[in-house]
Amino acid sequence: MLVGILAGLAAGALWGLVFVAPALAPGMAAVDLAAGRFACYGLTALLVMLLARGKRRWPTPRQWGAALGLSVLGFSGYYLLLVLSIRDAGVEVPTLIIGTIPIWVMLMGKPEHLRWRSLLPGLLLTITGVLLMMGTETAGATAQATEGWAYWRGIGFALLSMLCWTAFAVLNSAWLKHHHEVNVTDWTNWLGVASGLGAVALWLVLGSETKVLLAQAGIAQGAMVCIATGVGSAWLATVLWNIASRRLSASLCGQLIVSETLFALLYAFVGYGVWPHWLQLLASAVFVLGIVASIRAHR
């Protein structure tokens, strides 16, 4: 259990880097940056498979289908829906909806043997932390310029995006627990190759034109950010997350997702000297208490 918890926290630490990545590549659009990250994840996974083809398993058609489906839920499809929701409904409301993912994963991934009253303290603390974070977002929110059908369509995209990643977390955990014959690194590589294909599709649908992308002044730095986040925040983070998903229940993994927010705040402070809002500090303390309460409940 300790290995799973440490792996989940380490995955959150690597995911948190994604929040500061746009500031390191200011000339790149968000879609181009995400597509580049997923493409680098796919290339890294394929390279690992090719270099260790005598030691690594190659997927069966059924396993390949599972990897493709889950990669859409957790990577390309999730991000595509998120981008569409932000386009139609602005940043604030979709961000708040996505912020509830840890709660839904905890609810949907509860083990049968665990009583609700045992899970309740960690769940309530997480809900409180999310509400405090929402208060921070609301305090700095700007008025929505989008109204009417497009706005509600964006809300629908945000809800679908939330459902996609929640389903990915629960189904990915279940798949790993039912297929112990598959190494977590192999599974990560299969997800990566599928995600790389999804990244190409994402870029073709919403990405910048090639000539526009290559003409940007900071394209070299942007490429380095894509490589760093593709290898670290995607491939390595997914290896660690899969270790946690195999060893822990989905509900405890859902609790550990909030570490991504904690590390993102830490990186923003260390890298840019941006001191968190007092509500964010309070939410962080509540999140830590929620993680501790959830670990105790799952022992």
N, C-alpha and C positions, 0 to 999 in steps of 0.2 A: 504493500500500500504506500509506503514512504517513497519508493521509486516512482510510482505513478503520480503522486502529489508533486514531487520535485520536477518530474517531466512536464506536467501540466503548467506549473508556474514558469518553467523555462520557456515553454511555448508561448505563454502570455508575454514574457519579456521580449521575445523576438517579434511577436505580432505588434507590440507597442511601437516598434521602430517604424512601422508603416505610417503612423500618424505624423512623424517628423520628416518622412521622405519627401513629401511635396515641397517643403521649404528648402530642401537640398537640390531640387530640380525645378526651379521656379518657371522655367520656360516650357515645361511639358504639361499638356492637358492631363486631367485626372485619368481619363480613359486610356490614353497612350501609356501613362505610367503603370496602370494596372495591367494592361495587356502585355507590356514589356516584362513585368514581374512574373506573370503566369507563364509567359513564353520561356523565360529563363529557368523557371521551375521545371517546365517540361524538358528543356534541353539538358538540364542537370540530371534529371531522372533518367533520361535516355542514355546519357553518357555513363552513368553508374551501371546501368544494365548492360551496356556493351563492354565496358571494361571488366566486368565480373560475370560475363555470360556463362562461365563454367560453374559459378557458385550461386548465381541468382536464378530463381525460377522465372519462367515466362508464363503469362496468364493463359488460361484456357478461354475459349470464346465466352463462356458463362461468366468467368471472373472478369474478363475484359468488359463485358456489358455492365457488370456491377460497378466497376471503376468508372466507366464513362458516365453512368447515371448519377453516381454520387459526386463526381467532379462537377457536373452541371449544378447540382444542388448547393455544393459548398464553395464553388469558385466562380466559374464564368457566368452561370445563370444567376447566381446570387448578386454578383456585382453588376450585371447588366440591368437587373430590375432596380437595384439601388440607384444607378445612374439615371435611369428613366424617371424614378420617383423624385429625385432631386431636380431634374429638369422641369418637371411639371408642378411640383409642390414646394420648391425651395429647399433650403438646407435643414432648417430647424426641426420641423415636424417629422420628416423621415429619420433624422438622427435620433429623435426621442423614441420612435417606434423600434428602430434597430437596437437601441439600448436596452430593450426589455428581453432580448434573446436569452441571457442567462436565466431569467425567471422561467421562461417557457421550457428550456432544456431541463431545468430542475424538476418541473412539474411532469413533463412527458417521460423523463428518464428515471423516475423513482423505482427502485427495486421492489419486488412484490413483498419481500420479507420486512421491509422498513416501514414502520408506522408513520403516519402523517404527523403525529405529535412530536416525533423525533426530528423530523425534517423541518418542522414549523419555525423554530428559532432562526436557523440559517436562512430560510426562505423569507421571513419577515425582515431580517436585517438587510438582505439583498434588495428587497423591494424598497425599503427605506433609503438605501444608498442610491438606487436608480432614481427615486423621486427627488432626492437632493441634487443629483446631477441634472435632472430635468429643470429644477429651479434655477440652476446656474445658466442653462441654455436659454430659459425663458427670460432671465434678467438681461441677457445680451442679445436677445432676438430682435430682428428688425421686422417691420410690418410686411406681410405677404403681399407681393404685387400680383400674384397669380390668383385668379378667381374662376368660379364656374366649373364646368366639366373638366377642364384640364387639371385643376387643383385636386379634385376628388379622384381623378384617374391616377395622379401621382401618389395619393394616399393608398390607393389599391395596389400600386406597384410596390410601395414600401411594405405593406402587409404581406404581399407575396414573397418579397425578399426575406423578411423575417421568418416566414414559414419555411422557406428553402433552407436557411442555415440551421434552424431548429431541427428540421427533418434530417439534415446531413449529420448533425451531432449525434442524434439518437440512433439513426440507421447505421452510421459508420461504427459506432460502439458495438451495436448488436452484431454486425458483420464480422468484426474482429474477434469477438467472443465466440462466435460459431465456426470460425475457420482458423483454429490454432495452428494448422499445418502451414499457413502462409505467414512468412516473416513480416514484421511491421515495416521493414525497409523495402521489401518487395512491394507491399501494398502501397506504400508511399510513392514508389516509382511508377506504379501503374496509374495511380491517381494523377501523378505529375504529367505523364505523357498525354493522358486524356485532357488535363487542364491546359496543356500547351496547345492542343488542337482547338480547345474552346477559346483560348486567348487570340488565336488567329481570327476566328469567327467574330469575336468581340471587336477586334480592331477593324475588320472589314466593314462591320455594321456602323460603328460609332467613332472610330478613330480618325485621326487627321490624315490628309493626303500625304503620300510619301515625300513629295517635293517640299511640302510645307514643313513636315517633320524634320527633314534633313537640313532645311535652311535655318533652323533655330540656332541661335548663338551658343546655347548651353547643351547641345545635343550629346556631346561627349560625356559631360557630367551626368546628364540624364540617363545615358546608357549605363554608366557605372552604378547609379542608384538602382536601376532595374536589375542589374546583375547581383548587387549586394542583397537586395530584398528578395530576389528570386531564389538565391541559394540559402540565405539565412532565414528570412521571414516567411518563406514558402516551403522549400524542401526540408531544411533542418527542423523548422517549426512543426511541420506536418509529421515528421518522424517522431518528435517528442510528443505531439498530441496523440498520435496513434498508440504510443506506449502507454500514455495515461488512459486512453479510451479502452484499451485491452485490460488494464489492471484495475481500473476504477469503474464504478457505476456511472451511467450518463448523468445522473443527478448531481453527483459530486464534481464531475467534469464541468457541468454547467456552472457550478459555484466558482470553479477556478477560472472561468472565462473573464471574470471581473478583474483578474490580475493584469489583463491587457490594458485596461483603463489606468490602473495604478502605475504601471511602468511608463505609459505614454505621458502622464503628468510629470513623472520623474525626469524623463528625457527632455521634456519641454523646459523644465526648470534648470537642469544641468547644462543643456545645450544653448538655450537662449535667454536664461535668466528670467523666465516668465513665472512669477510666483502664482501658484494656484489661487483661485477664488476661495474665500473661507468656506463656502458651501462644498466646494470640491475637496477641501481638506477634511471636512466633517464626513463627507460621503466616503472618502478613502478609509478613514478610521472605521466607519460602519462596515465597509466591505471586508476589511481585515477581520473584524469580529465575526462577520458572517462566514468567512472561510474557516475560521477556527471552530465555530459552532457546527458547521456542516461536517468537518472532519471528525469531530467527536461523535456526531450522530451516525456516521457510516462505519465506525469501528466495529 
